[in-house]
Amino acid sequence: MRQLMVPPTSAERRAGLANVVPALDPRTGMEERPPDELTVYVARPSTWSRLAIAQVACTAEADPGVRRAMIVGLAIRDDEKIAGVRHVPEIGLLNAKGDSWPTFGCGQFRDLIAPSSRP
C-alpha cells in the first residue's frame, strides 16, 4: 500500500500507470483487523471515485494473505454506487447494515479492470 502514497515516476507514467487515489494517512496498513483484511485510512475526508477504491482494493489483495481492504473515512460521488455500501451524510460510506466501515475486494470492480490484467 505504501506505493500508493507516492506519485508514479515519469517512466511509470510513460508506461500508462497512474495513481488515482487521493492522499492516504500514514497509519494505512498499520492495523490488521481480521488477518486477511487491511485497514486503509483516508488522510482527510474526501470523495473518491470507484476507480480509486478499486486501486486500493486490488493493491491490498496483491499483498500475500490480504483478501479485502477496509477504507475508513471515505465518501463516493453521488453518481457512483457500490453494491452493499451505503453513503451516510456527515459520516461517509458504511457497510449495508450501517454499523461499520465498508470492506472492498478487487472482485467488486471487475468492470473497471482490463481483461488482460484480471487474475
C-alpha positions in Angstrom: 0.0 0.0 0.0 2.9 2.4 0.6 3.4 2.7 -3.2 0.0 4.4 -3.4 1.4 7.2 -1.2 3.9 8.4 -3.8 3.2 9.5 -7.3 4.3 7.4 -10.2 7.7 8.0 -11.7 8.0 9.6 -15.2 8.8 6.2 -16.6 5.7 4.6 -15.0 3.6 7.4 -16.4 5.0 6.9 -19.9 4.1 3.2 -19.4 0.5 4.2 -18.8 0.5 3.8 -15.0 -1.4 6.3 -12.9 -2.4 6.7 -9.2 -5.9 8.0 -8.9 -6.0 7.6 -5.1 -6.2 10.8 -3.1 -3.9 11.1 -0.1 -3.7 8.3 2.3 -3.0 8.6 6.0 0.4 7.3 7.1 -1.3 4.9 9.5 -2.6 3.0 6.5 -1.7 -0.7 6.7 -0.6 -0.5 10.3 -3.7 -2.1 11.7 -4.8 -5.5 10.8 -8.3 -6.5 11.8 -9.0 -10.0 10.7 -5.7 -11.4 9.4 -6.9 -11.2 5.8 -8.1 -7.6 5.9 -6.0 -4.4 5.6 -7.3 -1.1 7.1 -6.8 1.9 4.9 -7.2 5.4 6.4 -8.2 8.4 4.2 -5.8 11.3 5.1 -8.7 13.8 5.1 -12.4 13.5 4.4 -12.6 13.2 0.7 -14.8 11.9 -2.1 -13.3 9.1 -4.1 -14.2 7.5 -7.4 -14.9 3.8 -7.8 -11.6 3.6 -9.7 -9.7 4.9 -6.7 -11.4 2.4 -4.4 -10.6 -0.3 -6.9 -7.0 0.7 -7.0 -6.7 0.4 -3.2 -8.6 -2.9 -3.1 -6.6 -4.5 -5.8 -3.3 -3.2 -4.4 -4.2 -4.6 -1.0 -5.0 -8.0 -2.5 -1.6 -8.1 -4.1 -0.1 -8.4 -0.6 0.0 -12.1 0.3 -2.7 -13.1 2.7 -4.8 -9.9 2.2 -8.3 -10.5 0.8 -10.1 -7.3 1.5 -9.4 -3.6 2.4 -11.4 -1.6 4.9 -11.4 2.1 3.9 -12.0 4.4 6.9 -13.4 8.0 6.3 -14.4 7.7 2.7 -17.2 9.1 0.6 -18.1 8.5 -3.1 -19.5 10.7 -5.7 -23.3 10.8 -5.9 -23.4 9.4 -9.4 -21.5 6.3 -8.4 -22.9 3.3 -6.5 -21.2 0.3 -5.0 -23.3 -2.8 -4.1 -23.5 -3.5 -0.3 -22.4 0.0 0.6 -24.4 3.0 1.7 -23.5 6.6 1.9 -24.4 8.4 5.1 -24.1 12.2 5.0 -21.7 13.7 7.6 -20.2 10.2 8.1 -19.3 8.8 4.7 -19.5 5.2 3.5 -20.7 2.4 5.7 -21.5 -1.2 5.1 -25.0 -2.2 4.2 -26.1 -2.6 7.8 -24.7 0.8 8.7 -22.7 -0.4 11.6 -19.1 -0.5 10.3 -16.8 1.0 7.7 -17.1 -1.0 4.4 -14.6 -3.5 3.1 -13.8 -3.9 -0.5 -12.3 -6.7 -2.6 -10.8 -6.4 -6.1 -13.6 -8.6 -7.5 -16.2 -5.9 -6.8 -14.6 -3.8 -9.5 -14.2 -6.3 -12.4 -15.9 -3.9 -14.7 -13.0 -1.4 -14.2 -10.2 -3.9 -14.7 -8.8 -4.5 -18.2 -9.4 -8.2 -19.3 -5.7 -8.7 -19.9 -4.9 -7.8 -16.2 -7.6 -9.8 -14.5 -6.4 -12.5 -12.1 
